[in-house]
Amino acid sequence: MKRSILVEIRPRGKDEPIERMIKRFSKKVKKEKIIEKLRDRRYYEKPSEKRRKKAKKRKRVLEKLKKKSPRR
């Protein structure tokens, strides 16, 4: 079952330029993480692979925070 995603942008007045509307649209799409979801769902990924990828990402973030924090 495919669900549609509603990302609606309307002009905020008569004088709003198209560029600003496009910028608002792209911000909304990034906030909703639509592109990321699309890339993730493009191919099937086994649950074990998902867990492995998640653990690897968590480890990378923790290492980065360790390097960033000052040592006492």
C-alpha positions in Angstrom: 0.0 0.0 0.0 1.4 3.3 -1.0 0.7 6.3 1.2 0.7 9.8 -0.3 2.7 12.5 1.4 1.1 15.9 1.6 3.6 18.8 1.3 1.5 21.8 0.3 3.0 25.3 -0.1 0.9 28.3 -0.9 2.0 31.8 -1.6 2.1 34.1 1.5 0.7 37.0 -0.2 0.6 38.4 -3.7 4.2 39.6 -3.7 6.1 36.5 -2.6 8.7 35.5 -5.1 8.8 32.0 -6.6 12.3 31.4 -5.3 11.2 31.9 -1.7 8.3 29.5 -2.2 10.7 26.9 -3.6 13.0 27.4 -0.7 10.2 26.9 1.8 9.1 23.8 -0.1 12.6 22.3 0.0 12.9 23.0 3.7 9.6 21.3 4.4 10.7 18.3 2.3 14.0 18.0 4.2 12.2 18.4 7.6 9.8 15.5 6.7 12.8 13.4 5.5 10.9 12.5 2.3 14.0 12.0 0.2 15.8 9.9 2.8 12.7 7.6 3.1 12.6 7.2 -0.6 16.2 6.2 -0.8 15.8 3.8 2.1 12.8 2.1 0.6 14.2 1.9 -3.0 15.7 -1.6 -2.3 14.8 -4.2 0.3 17.1 -4.4 3.2 17.2 -7.3 5.6 16.4 -6.5 9.3 19.8 -7.8 10.3 21.5 -5.4 7.8 19.4 -2.5 9.2 20.5 -3.3 12.7 24.1 -3.6 11.7 24.0 -0.3 9.8 22.3 1.4 12.8 24.9 0.1 15.2 27.7 1.2 12.9 26.3 4.7 12.7 25.8 4.9 16.5 29.4 3.8 17.0 30.6 6.5 14.6 28.7 9.2 16.3 30.0 8.2 19.8 33.6 8.2 18.5 33.0 11.7 17.0 31.6 13.0 20.3 34.5 11.4 22.2 37.0 13.3 20.0 35.0 16.5 20.4 34.7 16.5 24.2 37.7 18.0 26.1 39.6 15.5 28.3 40.0 16.3 32.0 
